[in-house]
Amino acid sequence: MAFKRLALGSFLGLLFLFSSAWAAPDTSRVLVVKLDDTINPVSAQFLTQEIERAQGNYDLIVIELNTPGGGDRSMRKIIQEISLSEIPVAVYVYPPGSRAASAGTFITYAAHFACMAPGTNIGAAHPVTMGEEPDNVSMEKITNDAVSLIVSLAEKNNRNKVWAEKAVRESASLSAEEALEEKVINSIAQDLSQMLNQLDGQRLNVNGKEVVLNLKNPEIVTEEPGIWYRFLSAIADPNIAYILLVIGLYALIAEFFHPTVVAGVVGAICLIVAFFALETLSINIAGLLLILVSIILFILEIKTPSFGILGAGGIVAFVLGSLLLFAPAGLRPSISTGLSVWLVAGFTGLSAAFFFLVIAAAIRARTRPKVPMGLEALPGKSGVASSDLSPFGTVFVDGSYWRAKAASGLIKKGDRIKVIGLEEMELIVEKEE
C-alpha cells in the first residue's frame, strides 16, 4: 500500500514537471548588430565576425543599418557572410532619418528579411568611382556587374528585381512606404519590438532550409562597434591614411636634416598608423613606391641641388603615386574607394612650394659673392701691435689677438699696423703711416 502511494506520488510529480516544462514558453535569442558607418574593411570585419559568432548561439541576427554606402569589396564580403549564415539574418533600417544607400541597398537585398522604420530611405546604388573617371566601356562593365549581383539577390529572396536594376542603373531611391509597396522590403516597423512581433512565426528560406521563427519572448543581445573599431574605421578612410603617410614621411625628412626628438616620434607614429591603415585598404604597391621615390628625390635635391631637376622629378612621382595609391590594378582608380583629388593637389602644392624655396635658397647661395672668413678676411685691415715685433710678435686686429710678423724693421708695442698678407697661420704686417 505504501509502495503504491509512493509510486502514485512520483508519477504525479513527474507529470507536474513535464506539464510545467511544456507550458513554459521557449526563449529565443536575438543578436542585434548596429552598423552606423560607411561600408569599409573595418565595418565589414566587425559585421562578419558578429555573424560568425552568432552561428549556433542565436535564433536570429538583426543588422540595424544606417549607411551612405562604401566599398565594393567590403560590401561583397558582408553579402557572402549573410548568404552562408545558417540562421536568419534580418536588416532593419533604423532609426528614422537613416538610409540604406548604395552598398547598403545590396546588403538589404541580401538579408532573409528586410524591414525599414518610417522616415528612412533606400536606393541610389549606382557605382561611383573616385579620382580618374573610367571610360564608357569600363563604366558599363562595372554597372552590369553590379546589376547582376543585386538581381540575383532579389531573385533569391523574392524581392522586386525590376526596381533593383533601376536603383543601380538610374540611382533610384524609395521611402520606406514606397519600398514596401514596391516589394523591396518585407515590412515597416516603428521599433525593434514591433519588427520582432512581425517576424514571429515567419517561415524563411535560409541557406536552402526552411526556418520557422519563434520570437514570443526573445532574449535580445545588442552589439555595436567599440572605441577600437571606431578608431580603425576612421583611419581606414583612404584620405586619412594618405594624410598620415605624407606627414610621417615629411616628419622623418625633418628629423634627418634637423634632429629633434619631436619630429622623429611624430613621424614614426604617423607612419606606423598609416601602414596599419593601408593594410586594411586595397592599395597599389606601384603607387606607394612612387611616393617613396618622390621623397628620395626631394632629399637628393636638398643634399645636392640640381637646380630643380630632381625636385621636379619628385613632384611628378608624388602626383602619380598619390593618384595610383588606391587603384588596385593598372591606371584605373578603385570603385567606391579612392583619394580626394583636392587633397592630392593640396599636398602637391605644399611640397612644390617648399622644395622650390629650398632650390631658390641654394641658387642664391651659389651665386652670392664669397665672403672671406677667419684669416682670409684680415688683409687690408688695421690694428695695434700688442707687443714688439722683431720680427715676430702679436697684434690686435678685428677684435682678436693674432700672431704676426713684421715685413720690415722693428715695430714697437702700441704702434698702429696694417695687415698686408698671410703666411701660413701668421699675419704679415707693416707699420701704418
Contacts in CASP RR format, 6 or more apart in sequence:
PFRMAT RR
TARGET T0000
AUTHOR 0000-0000-0000
METHOD contacts of the structure
MODEL  1
MAFKRLALGSFLGLLFLFSSAWAAPDTSRVLVVKLDDTINPVSAQFLTQE
IERAQGNYDLIVIELNTPGGGDRSMRKIIQEISLSEIPVAVYVYPPGSRA
ASAGTFITYAAHFACMAPGTNIGAAHPVTMGEEPDNVSMEKITNDAVSLI
VSLAEKNNRNKVWAEKAVRESASLSAEEALEEKVINSIAQDLSQMLNQLD
GQRLNVNGKEVVLNLKNPEIVTEEPGIWYRFLSAIADPNIAYILLVIGLY
ALIAEFFHPTVVAGVVGAICLIVAFFALETLSINIAGLLLILVSIILFIL
EIKTPSFGILGAGGIVAFVLGSLLLFAPAGLRPSISTGLSVWLVAGFTGL
SAAFFFLVIAAAIRARTRPKVPMGLEALPGKSGVASSDLSPFGTVFVDGS
YWRAKAASGLIKKGDRIKVIGLEEMELIVEKEE
25 216 0 8 1.000
25 217 0 8 1.000
26 214 0 8 1.000
26 216 0 8 1.000
26 217 0 8 1.000
27 217 0 8 1.000
27 218 0 8 1.000
27 219 0 8 1.000
28 59 0 8 1.000
28 60 0 8 1.000
28 213 0 8 1.000
28 214 0 8 1.000
28 215 0 8 1.000
28 216 0 8 1.000
28 217 0 8 1.000
28 218 0 8 1.000
28 219 0 8 1.000
29 57 0 8 1.000
29 58 0 8 1.000
29 59 0 8 1.000
29 60 0 8 1.000
29 218 0 8 1.000
29 219 0 8 1.000
29 221 0 8 1.000
30 58 0 8 1.000
30 59 0 8 1.000
30 60 0 8 1.000
30 61 0 8 1.000
30 62 0 8 1.000
30 196 0 8 1.000
30 215 0 8 1.000
30 218 0 8 1.000
30 219 0 8 1.000
30 220 0 8 1.000
30 221 0 8 1.000
31 50 0 8 1.000
31 54 0 8 1.000
31 57 0 8 1.000
31 58 0 8 1.000
31 60 0 8 1.000
31 61 0 8 1.000
31 62 0 8 1.000
31 221 0 8 1.000
31 223 0 8 1.000
32 62 0 8 1.000
32 64 0 8 1.000
32 192 0 8 1.000
32 220 0 8 1.000
32 221 0 8 1.000
32 222 0 8 1.000
32 223 0 8 1.000
33 47 0 8 1.000
33 50 0 8 1.000
33 51 0 8 1.000
33 61 0 8 1.000
33 62 0 8 1.000
33 63 0 8 1.000
33 64 0 8 1.000
33 222 0 8 1.000
33 223 0 8 1.000
33 224 0 8 1.000
34 64 0 8 1.000
34 222 0 8 1.000
34 223 0 8 1.000
34 224 0 8 1.000
34 225 0 8 1.000
35 43 0 8 1.000
35 46 0 8 1.000
35 47 0 8 1.000
35 63 0 8 1.000
35 64 0 8 1.000
35 65 0 8 1.000
35 66 0 8 1.000
35 67 0 8 1.000
35 225 0 8 1.000
36 64 0 8 1.000
36 66 0 8 1.000
36 67 0 8 1.000
36 98 0 8 1.000
36 224 0 8 1.000
37 43 0 8 1.000
37 67 0 8 1.000
37 225 0 8 1.000
37 233 0 8 1.000
38 67 0 8 1.000
38 68 0 8 1.000
38 69 0 8 1.000
38 70 0 8 1.000
38 71 0 8 1.000
38 233 0 8 1.000
39 67 0 8 1.000
39 69 0 8 1.000
39 70 0 8 1.000
39 71 0 8 1.000
39 74 0 8 1.000
39 75 0 8 1.000
39 78 0 8 1.000
39 102 0 8 1.000
39 103 0 8 1.000
39 104 0 8 1.000
39 107 0 8 1.000
40 70 0 8 1.000
40 71 0 8 1.000
40 74 0 8 1.000
40 233 0 8 1.000
40 236 0 8 1.000
40 237 0 8 1.000
40 280 0 8 1.000
40 337 0 8 1.000
41 73 0 8 1.000
41 74 0 8 1.000
41 236 0 8 1.000
41 280 0 8 1.000
41 281 0 8 1.000
42 229 0 8 1.000
42 232 0 8 1.000
42 233 0 8 1.000
42 236 0 8 1.000
42 280 0 8 1.000
43 74 0 8 1.000
43 225 0 8 1.000
43 229 0 8 1.000
43 233 0 8 1.000
44 74 0 8 1.000
44 75 0 8 1.000
44 77 0 8 1.000
44 78 0 8 1.000
46 225 0 8 1.000
46 229 0 8 1.000
47 63 0 8 1.000
47 78 0 8 1.000
47 81 0 8 1.000
48 77 0 8 1.000
48 78 0 8 1.000
48 81 0 8 1.000
50 61 0 8 1.000
50 223 0 8 1.000
51 61 0 8 1.000
51 81 0 8 1.000
51 82 0 8 1.000
51 85 0 8 1.000
51 89 0 8 1.000
52 81 0 8 1.000
54 61 0 8 1.000
54 85 0 8 1.000
54 87 0 8 1.000
55 85 0 8 1.000
55 86 0 8 1.000
55 87 0 8 1.000
56 86 0 8 1.000
56 87 0 8 1.000
58 87 0 8 1.000
58 221 0 8 1.000
59 87 0 8 1.000
59 88 0 8 1.000
59 213 0 8 1.000
59 214 0 8 1.000
59 215 0 8 1.000
59 218 0 8 1.000
60 87 0 8 1.000
60 88 0 8 1.000
60 89 0 8 1.000
60 90 0 8 1.000
60 196 0 8 1.000
60 199 0 8 1.000
60 213 0 8 1.000
60 215 0 8 1.000
60 218 0 8 1.000
61 85 0 8 1.000
61 87 0 8 1.000
61 88 0 8 1.000
61 89 0 8 1.000
61 90 0 8 1.000
62 89 0 8 1.000
62 90 0 8 1.000
62 91 0 8 1.000
62 92 0 8 1.000
62 192 0 8 1.000
62 195 0 8 1.000
63 89 0 8 1.000
63 90 0 8 1.000
63 91 0 8 1.000
63 92 0 8 1.000
63 107 0 8 1.000
63 111 0 8 1.000
64 92 0 8 1.000
64 94 0 8 1.000
64 192 0 8 1.000
65 91 0 8 1.000
65 92 0 8 1.000
65 93 0 8 1.000
65 94 0 8 1.000
65 98 0 8 1.000
65 100 0 8 1.000
65 104 0 8 1.000
65 107 0 8 1.000
65 108 0 8 1.000
66 93 0 8 1.000
66 94 0 8 1.000
66 95 0 8 1.000
66 97 0 8 1.000
66 98 0 8 1.000
66 99 0 8 1.000
66 100 0 8 1.000
67 99 0 8 1.000
67 100 0 8 1.000
67 101 0 8 1.000
67 102 0 8 1.000
67 103 0 8 1.000
67 104 0 8 1.000
67 107 0 8 1.000
68 99 0 8 1.000
68 101 0 8 1.000
68 102 0 8 1.000
69 75 0 8 1.000
69 101 0 8 1.000
69 102 0 8 1.000
69 103 0 8 1.000
69 104 0 8 1.000
69 336 0 8 1.000
70 102 0 8 1.000
70 103 0 8 1.000
70 336 0 8 1.000
70 337 0 8 1.000
71 103 0 8 1.000
71 335 0 8 1.000
71 336 0 8 1.000
71 337 0 8 1.000
72 103 0 8 1.000
72 127 0 8 1.000
72 146 0 8 1.000
72 334 0 8 1.000
72 335 0 8 1.000
72 336 0 8 1.000
72 337 0 8 1.000
73 282 0 8 1.000
73 337 0 8 1.000
74 103 0 8 1.000
75 103 0 8 1.000
75 104 0 8 1.000
75 106 0 8 1.000
75 107 0 8 1.000
76 149 0 8 1.000
78 107 0 8 1.000
78 110 0 8 1.000
79 106 0 8 1.000
79 107 0 8 1.000
79 110 0 8 1.000
79 149 0 8 1.000
79 153 0 8 1.000
82 89 0 8 1.000
82 107 0 8 1.000
82 110 0 8 1.000
82 111 0 8 1.000
82 112 0 8 1.000
83 110 0 8 1.000
83 207 0 8 1.000
84 207 0 8 1.000
85 206 0 8 1.000
85 207 0 8 1.000
86 206 0 8 1.000
86 207 0 8 1.000
87 206 0 8 1.000
87 211 0 8 1.000
88 112 0 8 1.000
88 113 0 8 1.000
88 204 0 8 1.000
88 206 0 8 1.000
88 211 0 8 1.000
88 213 0 8 1.000
89 110 0 8 1.000
89 111 0 8 1.000
89 112 0 8 1.000
89 113 0 8 1.000
90 111 0 8 1.000
90 112 0 8 1.000
90 113 0 8 1.000
90 114 0 8 1.000
90 115 0 8 1.000
90 195 0 8 1.000
90 199 0 8 1.000
91 100 0 8 1.000
91 107 0 8 1.000
91 108 0 8 1.000
91 110 0 8 1.000
91 111 0 8 1.000
91 113 0 8 1.000
91 114 0 8 1.000
91 115 0 8 1.000
92 115 0 8 1.000
92 116 0 8 1.000
92 117 0 8 1.000
92 189 0 8 1.000
92 192 0 8 1.000
92 195 0 8 1.000
93 99 0 8 1.000
93 100 0 8 1.000
93 108 0 8 1.000
93 115 0 8 1.000
93 116 0 8 1.000
93 117 0 8 1.000
93 120 0 8 1.000
93 122 0 8 1.000
93 176 0 8 1.000
94 116 0 8 1.000
94 117 0 8 1.000
94 120 0 8 1.000
94 191 0 8 1.000
94 192 0 8 1.000
95 117 0 8 1.000
96 117 0 8 1.000
96 118 0 8 1.000
96 119 0 8 1.000
96 120 0 8 1.000
97 117 0 8 1.000
97 119 0 8 1.000
97 120 0 8 1.000
97 121 0 8 1.000
98 117 0 8 1.000
98 120 0 8 1.000
99 120 0 8 1.000
99 121 0 8 1.000
99 122 0 8 1.000
99 123 0 8 1.000
100 107 0 8 1.000
100 108 0 8 1.000
100 116 0 8 1.000
100 120 0 8 1.000
100 121 0 8 1.000
100 122 0 8 1.000
100 123 0 8 1.000
101 121 0 8 1.000
101 122 0 8 1.000
101 123 0 8 1.000
101 124 0 8 1.000
101 125 0 8 1.000
101 173 0 8 1.000
102 123 0 8 1.000
102 124 0 8 1.000
102 125 0 8 1.000
102 126 0 8 1.000
102 128 0 8 1.000
102 336 0 8 1.000
103 125 0 8 1.000
103 336 0 8 1.000
104 122 0 8 1.000
104 125 0 8 1.000
105 122 0 8 1.000
105 123 0 8 1.000
105 124 0 8 1.000
105 125 0 8 1.000
105 150 0 8 1.000
105 164 0 8 1.000
105 167 0 8 1.000
106 125 0 8 1.000
106 146 0 8 1.000
106 149 0 8 1.000
106 150 0 8 1.000
106 153 0 8 1.000
108 114 0 8 1.000
108 122 0 8 1.000
108 184 0 8 1.000
108 185 0 8 1.000
109 150 0 8 1.000
109 153 0 8 1.000
109 154 0 8 1.000
109 157 0 8 1.000
109 159 0 8 1.000
109 164 0 8 1.000
109 184 0 8 1.000
110 153 0 8 1.000
110 157 0 8 1.000
111 157 0 8 1.000
112 157 0 8 1.000
112 204 0 8 1.000
112 205 0 8 1.000
112 206 0 8 1.000
113 186 0 8 1.000
113 187 0 8 1.000
113 199 0 8 1.000
113 202 0 8 1.000
113 204 0 8 1.000
114 157 0 8 1.000
114 159 0 8 1.000
114 184 0 8 1.000
114 185 0 8 1.000
114 186 0 8 1.000
115 185 0 8 1.000
115 186 0 8 1.000
115 187 0 8 1.000
115 188 0 8 1.000
115 189 0 8 1.000
115 195 0 8 1.000
115 198 0 8 1.000
116 122 0 8 1.000
116 176 0 8 1.000
116 179 0 8 1.000
116 180 0 8 1.000
116 185 0 8 1.000
116 188 0 8 1.000
116 189 0 8 1.000
117 176 0 8 1.000
117 188 0 8 1.000
117 189 0 8 1.000
117 190 0 8 1.000
117 191 0 8 1.000
118 176 0 8 1.000
118 177 0 8 1.000
118 188 0 8 1.000
118 190 0 8 1.000
119 175 0 8 1.000
119 176 0 8 1.000
120 175 0 8 1.000
120 176 0 8 1.000
121 173 0 8 1.000
121 174 0 8 1.000
121 175 0 8 1.000
121 176 0 8 1.000
121 179 0 8 1.000
122 167 0 8 1.000
122 173 0 8 1.000
122 174 0 8 1.000
122 176 0 8 1.000
122 179 0 8 1.000
122 184 0 8 1.000
122 185 0 8 1.000
123 167 0 8 1.000
123 171 0 8 1.000
123 172 0 8 1.000
123 173 0 8 1.000
123 174 0 8 1.000
124 167 0 8 1.000
124 171 0 8 1.000
124 172 0 8 1.000
124 173 0 8 1.000
125 146 0 8 1.000
125 150 0 8 1.000
125 167 0 8 1.000
125 168 0 8 1.000
125 171 0 8 1.000
126 143 0 8 1.000
126 146 0 8 1.000
126 167 0 8 1.000
126 168 0 8 1.000
126 169 0 8 1.000
126 170 0 8 1.000
126 171 0 8 1.000
127 139 0 8 1.000
127 142 0 8 1.000
127 143 0 8 1.000
127 146 0 8 1.000
127 168 0 8 1.000
127 335 0 8 1.000
127 336 0 8 1.000
128 335 0 8 1.000
128 336 0 8 1.000
129 139 0 8 1.000
129 142 0 8 1.000
129 333 0 8 1.000
129 334 0 8 1.000
129 335 0 8 1.000
129 336 0 8 1.000
130 238 0 8 1.000
130 326 0 8 1.000
130 333 0 8 1.000
130 334 0 8 1.000
130 336 0 8 1.000
130 337 0 8 1.000
130 338 0 8 1.000
130 339 0 8 1.000
130 340 0 8 1.000
131 323 0 8 1.000
131 333 0 8 1.000
131 338 0 8 1.000
131 339 0 8 1.000
131 341 0 8 1.000
132 323 0 8 1.000
132 331 0 8 1.000
132 332 0 8 1.000
132 333 0 8 1.000
133 139 0 8 1.000
134 142 0 8 1.000
134 332 0 8 1.000
138 332 0 8 1.000
142 335 0 8 1.000
143 168 0 8 1.000
143 169 0 8 1.000
146 168 0 8 1.000
147 164 0 8 1.000
147 165 0 8 1.000
147 168 0 8 1.000
147 169 0 8 1.000
150 161 0 8 1.000
150 164 0 8 1.000
150 165 0 8 1.000
150 167 0 8 1.000
150 168 0 8 1.000
151 161 0 8 1.000
151 164 0 8 1.000
151 165 0 8 1.000
153 159 0 8 1.000
153 164 0 8 1.000
154 160 0 8 1.000
154 161 0 8 1.000
154 164 0 8 1.000
155 161 0 8 1.000
157 205 0 8 1.000
159 183 0 8 1.000
159 184 0 8 1.000
159 185 0 8 1.000
160 182 0 8 1.000
160 183 0 8 1.000
160 184 0 8 1.000
163 172 0 8 1.000
163 174 0 8 1.000
163 182 0 8 1.000
163 184 0 8 1.000
164 184 0 8 1.000
166 172 0 8 1.000
167 173 0 8 1.000
174 182 0 8 1.000
174 184 0 8 1.000
176 185 0 8 1.000
176 188 0 8 1.000
177 188 0 8 1.000
179 185 0 8 1.000
180 186 0 8 1.000
180 187 0 8 1.000
180 188 0 8 1.000
187 195 0 8 1.000
187 198 0 8 1.000
189 195 0 8 1.000
189 198 0 8 1.000
192 220 0 8 1.000
196 215 0 8 1.000
196 218 0 8 1.000
197 215 0 8 1.000
199 213 0 8 1.000
199 215 0 8 1.000
200 213 0 8 1.000
200 214 0 8 1.000
200 215 0 8 1.000
200 216 0 8 1.000
201 212 0 8 1.000
201 213 0 8 1.000
201 214 0 8 1.000
201 215 0 8 1.000
202 212 0 8 1.000
202 213 0 8 1.000
203 210 0 8 1.000
203 211 0 8 1.000
203 212 0 8 1.000
204 210 0 8 1.000
204 211 0 8 1.000
204 213 0 8 1.000
205 211 0 8 1.000
225 233 0 8 1.000
232 277 0 8 1.000
232 280 0 8 1.000
234 240 0 8 1.000
235 241 0 8 1.000
235 244 0 8 1.000
235 273 0 8 1.000
235 274 0 8 1.000
235 276 0 8 1.000
235 277 0 8 1.000
236 277 0 8 1.000
236 280 0 8 1.000
236 281 0 8 1.000
238 281 0 8 1.000
238 325 0 8 1.000
238 326 0 8 1.000
238 337 0 8 1.000
238 338 0 8 1.000
238 339 0 8 1.000
239 339 0 8 1.000
239 340 0 8 1.000
239 343 0 8 1.000
240 277 0 8 1.000
241 274 0 8 1.000
241 277 0 8 1.000
241 278 0 8 1.000
241 281 0 8 1.000
242 274 0 8 1.000
242 322 0 8 1.000
242 325 0 8 1.000
242 339 0 8 1.000
242 343 0 8 1.000
242 344 0 8 1.000
243 343 0 8 1.000
244 270 0 8 1.000
244 271 0 8 1.000
244 273 0 8 1.000
244 274 0 8 1.000
244 277 0 8 1.000
245 270 0 8 1.000
245 271 0 8 1.000
245 274 0 8 1.000
245 275 0 8 1.000
245 278 0 8 1.000
245 291 0 8 1.000
246 291 0 8 1.000
246 347 0 8 1.000
247 266 0 8 1.000
247 267 0 8 1.000
247 270 0 8 1.000
248 266 0 8 1.000
248 267 0 8 1.000
248 268 0 8 1.000
248 270 0 8 1.000
248 271 0 8 1.000
248 274 0 8 1.000
249 267 0 8 1.000
249 271 0 8 1.000
249 291 0 8 1.000
249 292 0 8 1.000
249 295 0 8 1.000
251 263 0 8 1.000
251 264 0 8 1.000
251 266 0 8 1.000
251 267 0 8 1.000
251 270 0 8 1.000
252 263 0 8 1.000
252 264 0 8 1.000
252 267 0 8 1.000
252 268 0 8 1.000
252 271 0 8 1.000
253 295 0 8 1.000
253 298 0 8 1.000
253 299 0 8 1.000
254 260 0 8 1.000
254 263 0 8 1.000
254 264 0 8 1.000
255 263 0 8 1.000
255 264 0 8 1.000
255 267 0 8 1.000
256 299 0 8 1.000
257 302 0 8 1.000
278 288 0 8 1.000
281 326 0 8 1.000
281 337 0 8 1.000
282 326 0 8 1.000
282 328 0 8 1.000
282 334 0 8 1.000
282 337 0 8 1.000
283 325 0 8 1.000
283 326 0 8 1.000
284 324 0 8 1.000
284 325 0 8 1.000
284 326 0 8 1.000
284 327 0 8 1.000
284 328 0 8 1.000
284 329 0 8 1.000
284 330 0 8 1.000
286 321 0 8 1.000
286 324 0 8 1.000
287 320 0 8 1.000
287 321 0 8 1.000
287 322 0 8 1.000
287 324 0 8 1.000
287 325 0 8 1.000
287 327 0 8 1.000
288 321 0 8 1.000
288 325 0 8 1.000
289 321 0 8 1.000
290 317 0 8 1.000
290 318 0 8 1.000
290 320 0 8 1.000
290 321 0 8 1.000
290 324 0 8 1.000
291 317 0 8 1.000
291 318 0 8 1.000
291 321 0 8 1.000
291 322 0 8 1.000
291 325 0 8 1.000
293 314 0 8 1.000
293 317 0 8 1.000
294 313 0 8 1.000
294 314 0 8 1.000
294 315 0 8 1.000
294 316 0 8 1.000
294 317 0 8 1.000
294 318 0 8 1.000
294 321 0 8 1.000
297 310 0 8 1.000
297 311 0 8 1.000
297 313 0 8 1.000
297 314 0 8 1.000
297 317 0 8 1.000
298 310 0 8 1.000
298 311 0 8 1.000
298 314 0 8 1.000
298 351 0 8 1.000
298 355 0 8 1.000
300 306 0 8 1.000
300 310 0 8 1.000
301 308 0 8 1.000
301 310 0 8 1.000
301 311 0 8 1.000
301 314 0 8 1.000
301 355 0 8 1.000
301 358 0 8 1.000
301 359 0 8 1.000
302 355 0 8 1.000
302 358 0 8 1.000
304 310 0 8 1.000
305 358 0 8 1.000
305 359 0 8 1.000
305 362 0 8 1.000
305 363 0 8 1.000
305 366 0 8 1.000
307 359 0 8 1.000
307 362 0 8 1.000
307 363 0 8 1.000
308 356 0 8 1.000
308 359 0 8 1.000
311 355 0 8 1.000
311 359 0 8 1.000
315 348 0 8 1.000
315 351 0 8 1.000
315 352 0 8 1.000
315 355 0 8 1.000
318 347 0 8 1.000
318 348 0 8 1.000
318 351 0 8 1.000
319 344 0 8 1.000
319 348 0 8 1.000
322 339 0 8 1.000
322 344 0 8 1.000
322 347 0 8 1.000
322 348 0 8 1.000
323 333 0 8 1.000
323 339 0 8 1.000
323 341 0 8 1.000
323 344 0 8 1.000
324 330 0 8 1.000
324 331 0 8 1.000
325 339 0 8 1.000
326 333 0 8 1.000
326 334 0 8 1.000
326 337 0 8 1.000
326 338 0 8 1.000
326 339 0 8 1.000
327 333 0 8 1.000
327 334 0 8 1.000
328 334 0 8 1.000
333 339 0 8 1.000
371 377 0 8 1.000
375 402 0 8 1.000
375 422 0 8 1.000
375 425 0 8 1.000
375 427 0 8 1.000
376 422 0 8 1.000
377 398 0 8 1.000
378 397 0 8 1.000
378 398 0 8 1.000
378 402 0 8 1.000
378 419 0 8 1.000
378 422 0 8 1.000
378 427 0 8 1.000
379 419 0 8 1.000
379 420 0 8 1.000
379 421 0 8 1.000
379 422 0 8 1.000
380 418 0 8 1.000
380 419 0 8 1.000
380 420 0 8 1.000
380 421 0 8 1.000
381 397 0 8 1.000
381 398 0 8 1.000
381 418 0 8 1.000
381 419 0 8 1.000
382 397 0 8 1.000
382 416 0 8 1.000
382 417 0 8 1.000
382 418 0 8 1.000
382 419 0 8 1.000
382 432 0 8 1.000
383 395 0 8 1.000
383 396 0 8 1.000
383 397 0 8 1.000
383 398 0 8 1.000
383 416 0 8 1.000
383 417 0 8 1.000
383 418 0 8 1.000
383 419 0 8 1.000
383 432 0 8 1.000
384 395 0 8 1.000
384 396 0 8 1.000
384 414 0 8 1.000
384 415 0 8 1.000
384 416 0 8 1.000
384 417 0 8 1.000
385 393 0 8 1.000
385 394 0 8 1.000
385 395 0 8 1.000
385 396 0 8 1.000
385 404 0 8 1.000
385 411 0 8 1.000
385 412 0 8 1.000
385 413 0 8 1.000
385 414 0 8 1.000
385 415 0 8 1.000
385 416 0 8 1.000
385 417 0 8 1.000
385 429 0 8 1.000
386 393 0 8 1.000
386 394 0 8 1.000
386 395 0 8 1.000
386 396 0 8 1.000
386 401 0 8 1.000
386 413 0 8 1.000
386 414 0 8 1.000
387 393 0 8 1.000
387 394 0 8 1.000
387 413 0 8 1.000
388 410 0 8 1.000
388 411 0 8 1.000
388 412 0 8 1.000
388 413 0 8 1.000
389 395 0 8 1.000
389 404 0 8 1.000
389 405 0 8 1.000
389 406 0 8 1.000
389 410 0 8 1.000
389 411 0 8 1.000
389 417 0 8 1.000
389 429 0 8 1.000
390 406 0 8 1.000
390 409 0 8 1.000
390 410 0 8 1.000
390 411 0 8 1.000
391 405 0 8 1.000
391 406 0 8 1.000
391 407 0 8 1.000
391 409 0 8 1.000
392 403 0 8 1.000
392 404 0 8 1.000
392 405 0 8 1.000
392 406 0 8 1.000
392 426 0 8 1.000
393 403 0 8 1.000
393 404 0 8 1.000
393 405 0 8 1.000
394 401 0 8 1.000
394 402 0 8 1.000
394 403 0 8 1.000
394 404 0 8 1.000
395 401 0 8 1.000
395 402 0 8 1.000
395 404 0 8 1.000
395 417 0 8 1.000
395 419 0 8 1.000
395 427 0 8 1.000
395 429 0 8 1.000
396 402 0 8 1.000
397 417 0 8 1.000
397 419 0 8 1.000
397 427 0 8 1.000
402 426 0 8 1.000
402 427 0 8 1.000
403 425 0 8 1.000
403 426 0 8 1.000
403 427 0 8 1.000
404 417 0 8 1.000
404 419 0 8 1.000
404 426 0 8 1.000
404 427 0 8 1.000
404 428 0 8 1.000
404 429 0 8 1.000
405 423 0 8 1.000
405 426 0 8 1.000
405 427 0 8 1.000
405 428 0 8 1.000
405 429 0 8 1.000
406 429 0 8 1.000
406 430 0 8 1.000
406 431 0 8 1.000
407 420 0 8 1.000
407 428 0 8 1.000
407 429 0 8 1.000
407 430 0 8 1.000
408 430 0 8 1.000
411 417 0 8 1.000
411 429 0 8 1.000
411 430 0 8 1.000
411 431 0 8 1.000
415 431 0 8 1.000
415 432 0 8 1.000
416 431 0 8 1.000
416 432 0 8 1.000
417 429 0 8 1.000
417 430 0 8 1.000
417 431 0 8 1.000
417 432 0 8 1.000
418 429 0 8 1.000
418 430 0 8 1.000
418 431 0 8 1.000
418 432 0 8 1.000
419 427 0 8 1.000
419 428 0 8 1.000
419 429 0 8 1.000
420 428 0 8 1.000
420 429 0 8 1.000
420 430 0 8 1.000
421 427 0 8 1.000
421 428 0 8 1.000
422 428 0 8 1.000
END
